[in-house]
Each structure stands twice: as structure tokens, then as C-alpha cells.
Amino acid sequence: MQIKIKRFDDAYGFEAENETHNKLIMDANAAIGGGNKGFTPMQLLIAGIGGCSGIDIVSILKKQKQEIKGFDITVDAEREQGKEPSLFTTIHVSYHLSGDIDLDKAQRAADLSIEKYCSVAKILEKTAKITYTVKVN
């Protein structure tokens, strides 16, 4: 796996490109001189747990022939205050699914993802308490 990152302004703006030429923008927040033009690196981490676990859940539910019509994920996270580095201490992921989905199967899929399959969750759980909720329809 390789990601190429290129600075695009005279402040903190960076564009990342993966091997298949997909791009994303990163920047710092305005409080430290950034332009708020993209995700901060820490926002990317919590987006990563949502995306990683979301992919797992879709994969598991598809194998169980569950019909997913909609799937929204919200990730809330808290970081240490007054420390450098400022690591995540708590992360809560809310999964909101709609369609012809059995709630118990959706809950089990989330359990398997966060507790076993999601590599991002396994990395982040070393410093943060990760909780999650599942709602269907």
C-alpha cells in the first residue's frame, strides 16, 4: 500500500492520493493557521473507524441476505486535553440502518466488526474506549 501526499498551499494544506488515484484533502484547523480546507489527520482516524466497520457490517449483512436500503454512521470522539500528543480517549460509533434488516443480525455484525475484524478499531482501542450503538429503521 502506498499513499502519496503533496502540499498544495503555503500553509497546512495537503492532498493525498492512493494507488488507484483517489484523492482526499487534509488541512489544519484555523486555530493553528490552517484553512479548514479538508479533514484534519485526527478526523481521518475517526472517519476510518466508521468506514472500516461500515464495510465490515455491509459485508456481513449481505452474506446473511439482509436488504440494506440506507446506512448512516456517526462517530463522536473525545481527545485528551492539555497533552501533546492529544490521543483519543473515547470513541462512540452510531450505526443507523434502514431496510429489511433483522436488528439482532445488525447488532451481531457490529459486534464482530468492532471486536474482531476492523483493523482501525483494533489500533484505536489501545488508547480509547470504543462504544457503539445499532439502530434499524
C-alpha positions, 0 to 999 in steps of 0.5 A, a space after each residue: 500500500 502506498 499513499 502519496 501526499 503533496 502540499 498544495 498551499 503555503 500553509 497546512 494544506 495537503 492532498 493525498 492520493 492512493 494507488 488507484 488515484 483517489 484523492 482526499 484533502 487534509 488541512 489544519 484547523 484555523 486555530 493553528 493557521 490552517 484553512 479548514 480546507 479538508 479533514 484534519 489527520 485526527 478526523 481521518 482516524 475517526 472517519 476510518 473507524 466508521 468506514 472500516 466497520 461500515 464495510 465490515 457490517 455491509 459485508 456481513 449483512 449481505 452474506 446473511 441476505 439482509 436488504 440494506 436500503 440506507 446506512 448512516 454512521 456517526 462517530 463522536 470522539 473525545 481527545 485528551 486535553 492539555 497533552 501533546 500528543 492529544 490521543 483519543 480517549 473515547 470513541 462512540 460509533 452510531 450505526 443507523 440502518 434502514 431496510 429489511 434488516 433483522 436488528 439482532 443480525 445488525 447488532 451481531 455484525 457490529 459486534 464482530 466488526 468492532 471486536 474482531 475484524 476492523 483493523 482501525 478499531 483494533 489500533 484505536 482501542 489501545 488508547 480509547 474506549 470504543 462504544 457503539 450503538 445499532 439502530 434499524 429503521 
